[in-house]
Structure formats: structure tokens, C-alpha cells
Amino acid sequence: MNITVYCGANAGDNPRFAETAKALGTWIATNGHTLIYGGGKVGLMGIVADEVLLHNGQAVGVIPTFLADRELGHPHITHLEIVHSMSERKNRMIELGDVYIALPGGPGTLEEIAEVISWAKIGQHQNPCILLNVDGYYDALLQLFAQMVASGFLTAEDAQLVVVVDSVEALESILQGK
């Protein structure tokens, strides 16, 4: 299974973010899955990729030219695909993925997971969209989704397209049937 992971190009200030990124990378590799991610060597992106590689897994990065030109691409991953723009990167990561997981991250991570959730809502894919809610990182977003439901902008059924887990172990039980 190709697992698209969205996460920060920084590690954040909570050590549990990096611990969870390592656990996710280990899980992906030891279960024979392939990591699809933004191709970076820094932050949580680099941590997940390094852990996949450490456990002899496959890591495929998709990076736009302007980031590759700044030497931010991971030099040791299985395959680094260079595209022209962030829009191409996002589309390619969606195309390659069988499941989409968001670790903590900034606005880019939020944009990426929001896009795949939106696409699921309008029937463009049937793949799981998962928030790995480390130490409640996504609690405010979940409150916003609840507000969208309460305000009539999101149905309760569509809100269930977002799967929330707080650990890699919980993630594993959700993806067993996939």
C-alpha cells in the first residue's frame, strides 16, 4: 500500500511529534508499505523518511523544482520525483496514495490534508483521510469540523470521512482491511 504522509518541514516543539514520526516510518517499512511524501530531508518529513529507510522500506518523494534547487530534497530516498509546482506535487501525491495521513505540521500540511478530505467529500477518491492527532494537535481542527456540521456547511456523514487516531497502533487497526 502507498501511504501518503503530510507533515511539517520542521520538527515542532513537542518531542512526541518526532517520536510519532519515527513510529510511523517504522510501521510503514516493517509492514511492506511505501511512503509517499513531500521529498524533504528536514523536519518531520525527514524523520519519517529516515525511519522508513532505516528499516529497509521504500520512500518516494515528490518535490517542486524550487525546493529541490534549494537542496532540500532527501538525497537517500528510493525515488525523488521533481515536479514544477506545489500544485503538481499535491496532485501527484494524491494520485500515488492509497491512504492519506497527516502528522502535525503547518499551513502546508493543513492545506494538503484539507484537499484530500474535500476530494473524498465530492467523490474523487474513496481512500482513508487520517489525522494522527498527537497530543491533541488537531483538536482545534476537529472543533472547526464540528462547527461546520452545526452551521450546515458539512454533513455529519461527510465529517466521518475524517478518521482520527492518536497513535500508530490505532492507525494499524484502521488500515488492516485496506
Kinemage of the C-alpha trace (Angstrom):
@kinemage 1
@onewidth
@group {chain A} dominant
@subgroup {mainchain}
@vectorlist {calphas} color= white
{ca met a 1} P 0.000 0.000 0.000
{ca asn a 2} L 1.214 3.517 -0.788
{ca ile a 3} L 0.836 5.712 2.263
{ca thr a 4} L 0.911 9.448 1.601
{ca val a 5} L 2.102 11.319 4.665
{ca tyr a 6} L 1.677 15.056 5.103
{ca cys a 7} L 3.733 16.654 7.867
{ca gly a 8} L 5.915 19.554 8.847
{ca ala a 9} L 9.227 20.557 7.333
{ca asn a 10} L 10.057 21.423 10.944
{ca ala a 11} L 10.044 19.006 13.869
{ca gly a 12} L 7.888 21.214 16.112
{ca asp a 13} L 8.426 21.824 19.795
{ca asn a 14} L 6.892 18.636 21.204
{ca pro a 15} L 9.231 15.613 21.280
{ca arg a 16} L 6.212 13.352 20.766
{ca phe a 17} L 5.839 14.689 17.225
{ca ala a 18} L 9.262 13.280 16.249
{ca glu a 19} L 8.643 10.070 18.221
{ca thr a 20} L 5.382 9.514 16.361
{ca ala a 21} L 7.012 10.316 13.004
{ca lys a 22} L 9.637 7.654 13.769
{ca ala a 23} L 6.979 5.147 14.818
{ca leu a 24} L 5.007 5.815 11.628
{ca gly a 25} L 8.098 5.397 9.454
{ca thr a 26} L 8.960 2.134 11.203
{ca trp a 27} L 5.397 0.870 10.791
{ca ile a 28} L 5.288 1.750 7.090
{ca ala a 29} L 8.561 -0.062 6.357
{ca thr a 30} L 8.072 -3.133 8.530
{ca asn a 31} L 4.633 -3.742 7.045
{ca gly a 32} L 5.901 -3.591 3.473
{ca his a 33} L 4.188 -0.321 2.593
{ca thr a 34} L 5.698 2.548 0.598
{ca leu a 35} L 5.997 6.082 1.936
{ca ile a 36} L 4.806 8.829 -0.403
{ca tyr a 37} L 5.741 12.249 0.947
{ca gly a 38} L 6.996 15.718 0.076
{ca gly a 39} L 10.573 14.609 -0.534
{ca gly a 40} L 12.238 16.727 2.125
{ca lys a 41} L 15.204 15.851 4.296
{ca val a 42} L 14.291 18.145 7.189
{ca gly a 43} L 11.710 18.245 9.971
{ca leu a 44} L 9.099 15.560 10.453
{ca met a 45} L 9.309 14.798 6.719
{ca gly a 46} L 12.961 13.854 7.039
{ca ile a 47} L 12.342 11.891 10.233
{ca val a 48} L 9.620 9.730 8.669
{ca ala a 49} L 11.705 9.097 5.537
{ca asp a 50} L 14.871 8.309 7.517
{ca glu a 51} L 12.987 5.796 9.626
{ca val a 52} L 11.476 4.105 6.555
{ca leu a 53} L 14.962 3.795 5.054
{ca leu a 54} L 16.476 2.610 8.341
{ca his a 55} L 14.036 -0.323 8.228
{ca asn a 56} L 14.753 -1.108 4.550
{ca gly a 57} L 11.489 0.381 3.312
{ca gln a 58} L 10.650 2.314 0.173
{ca ala a 59} L 10.334 6.110 0.297
{ca val a 60} L 9.115 8.121 -2.694
{ca gly a 61} L 9.358 11.899 -2.505
{ca val a 62} L 7.656 14.455 -4.709
{ca ile a 63} L 9.305 17.868 -4.593
{ca pro a 64} L 8.874 21.024 -6.667
{ca thr a 65} L 11.879 22.385 -8.551
{ca phe a 66} L 12.243 25.499 -6.393
{ca leu a 67} L 12.677 23.364 -3.254
{ca ala a 68} L 14.971 20.889 -4.982
{ca asp a 69} L 17.076 23.841 -6.171
{ca arg a 70} L 17.494 24.899 -2.534
{ca glu a 71} L 18.928 21.406 -1.839
{ca leu a 72} L 16.062 20.481 0.459
{ca gly a 73} L 15.376 17.130 -1.238
{ca his a 74} L 16.278 13.974 0.665
{ca pro a 75} L 19.399 12.546 -1.015
{ca his a 76} L 18.919 8.914 0.054
{ca ile a 77} L 15.289 8.041 -0.615
{ca thr a 78} L 14.244 5.342 -3.058
{ca his a 79} L 12.979 7.807 -5.651
{ca leu a 80} L 12.752 11.604 -5.738
{ca glu a 81} L 10.341 12.918 -8.348
{ca ile a 82} L 10.858 16.564 -9.246
{ca val a 83} L 7.809 18.496 -10.445
{ca his a 84} L 7.336 22.122 -11.499
{ca ser a 85} L 4.944 23.439 -8.858
{ca met a 86} L 3.338 22.838 -5.487
{ca ser a 87} L 0.050 22.114 -7.267
{ca glu a 88} L 1.714 19.369 -9.299
{ca arg a 89} L 3.292 17.998 -6.113
{ca lys a 90} L -0.039 17.807 -4.316
{ca asn a 91} L -1.798 16.196 -7.268
{ca arg a 92} L 0.968 13.637 -7.718
{ca met a 93} L 0.999 12.709 -4.017
{ca ile a 94} L -2.768 12.227 -4.136
{ca glu a 95} L -2.501 10.165 -7.313
{ca leu a 96} L 0.160 7.887 -5.813
{ca gly a 97} L -1.540 7.403 -2.429
{ca asp a 98} L -3.878 4.690 -1.219
{ca val a 99} L -4.318 6.393 2.147
{ca tyr a 100} L -3.555 9.921 3.370
{ca ile a 101} L -2.189 10.628 6.845
{ca ala a 102} L -1.469 13.990 8.437
{ca leu a 103} L 1.064 14.227 11.228
{ca pro a 104} L 1.452 17.628 12.896
{ca gly a 105} L 2.573 20.385 10.567
{ca gly a 106} L 1.925 23.936 9.479
{ca pro a 107} L -0.272 25.587 6.860
{ca gly a 108} L 1.055 23.384 4.038
{ca thr a 109} L 0.164 20.219 5.917
{ca leu a 110} L -3.284 21.625 6.688
{ca glu a 111} L -3.824 22.577 3.056
{ca glu a 112} L -2.802 19.115 1.830
{ca ile a 113} L -4.973 17.090 4.199
{ca ala a 114} L -7.899 19.505 3.729
{ca glu a 115} L -7.673 18.999 -0.026
{ca val a 116} L -7.847 15.204 0.168
{ca ile a 117} L -10.711 15.421 2.655
{ca ser a 118} L -12.546 17.767 0.289
{ca trp a 119} L -11.890 15.446 -2.647
{ca ala a 120} L -13.258 12.495 -0.667
{ca lys a 121} L -16.374 14.540 0.142
{ca ile a 122} L -17.072 15.149 -3.553
{ca gly a 123} L -16.349 11.550 -4.524
{ca gln a 124} L -12.979 11.979 -6.239
{ca his a 125} L -11.466 9.125 -4.212
{ca gln a 126} L -12.501 6.613 -1.570
{ca asn a 127} L -9.184 6.488 0.305
{ca pro a 128} L -8.952 6.989 4.061
{ca cys a 129} L -8.066 10.507 5.264
{ca ile a 130} L -6.462 10.214 8.683
{ca leu a 131} L -5.407 12.780 11.255
{ca leu a 132} L -2.695 11.382 13.523
{ca asn a 133} L -3.701 13.582 16.443
{ca val a 134} L -0.505 13.553 18.504
{ca asp a 135} L -1.136 15.019 21.964
{ca gly a 136} L -4.326 16.706 20.727
{ca tyr a 137} L -2.568 18.648 17.970
{ca tyr a 138} L -5.652 18.538 15.716
{ca asp a 139} L -8.274 19.139 18.422
{ca ala a 140} L -8.966 22.710 17.238
{ca leu a 141} L -9.443 21.473 13.656
{ca leu a 142} L -11.869 18.836 14.880
{ca gln a 143} L -13.795 21.566 16.707
{ca leu a 144} L -13.922 23.515 13.452
{ca phe a 145} L -15.331 20.468 11.637
{ca ala a 146} L -17.967 20.172 14.386
{ca gln a 147} L -18.797 23.864 13.871
{ca met a 148} L -19.110 23.257 10.121
{ca val a 149} L -21.620 20.483 10.825
{ca ala a 150} L -23.533 22.622 13.326
{ca ser a 151} L -23.643 25.501 10.842
{ca gly a 152} L -24.838 23.375 7.933
{ca phe a 153} L -21.667 23.504 5.818
{ca leu a 154} L -20.685 19.876 6.351
{ca thr a 155} L -22.943 16.892 6.858
{ca ala a 156} L -22.359 14.620 9.808
{ca glu a 157} L -21.854 11.795 7.299
{ca asp a 158} L -19.154 13.728 5.428
{ca ala a 159} L -17.456 14.652 8.713
{ca gln a 160} L -16.953 10.926 9.250
{ca leu a 161} L -14.684 10.861 6.187
{ca val a 162} L -12.006 12.150 8.564
{ca val a 163} L -10.567 9.360 10.685
{ca val a 164} L -8.845 10.471 13.873
{ca val a 165} L -6.286 8.346 15.706
{ca asp a 166} L -3.865 9.261 18.448
{ca ser a 167} L -1.216 6.597 17.859
{ca val a 168} L 0.376 4.460 15.185
{ca glu a 169} L -1.082 1.390 16.923
{ca ala a 170} L -4.594 2.787 16.462
{ca leu a 171} L -3.769 3.576 12.852
{ca glu a 172} L -2.764 -0.010 12.238
{ca ser a 173} L -6.156 -1.366 13.306
{ca ile a 174} L -7.931 1.061 10.960
{ca leu a 175} L -5.832 0.130 7.928
{ca gln a 176} L -5.815 -3.650 8.366
{ca gly a 177} L -8.706 -4.123 5.956
{ca lys a 178} L -7.370 -1.665 3.363
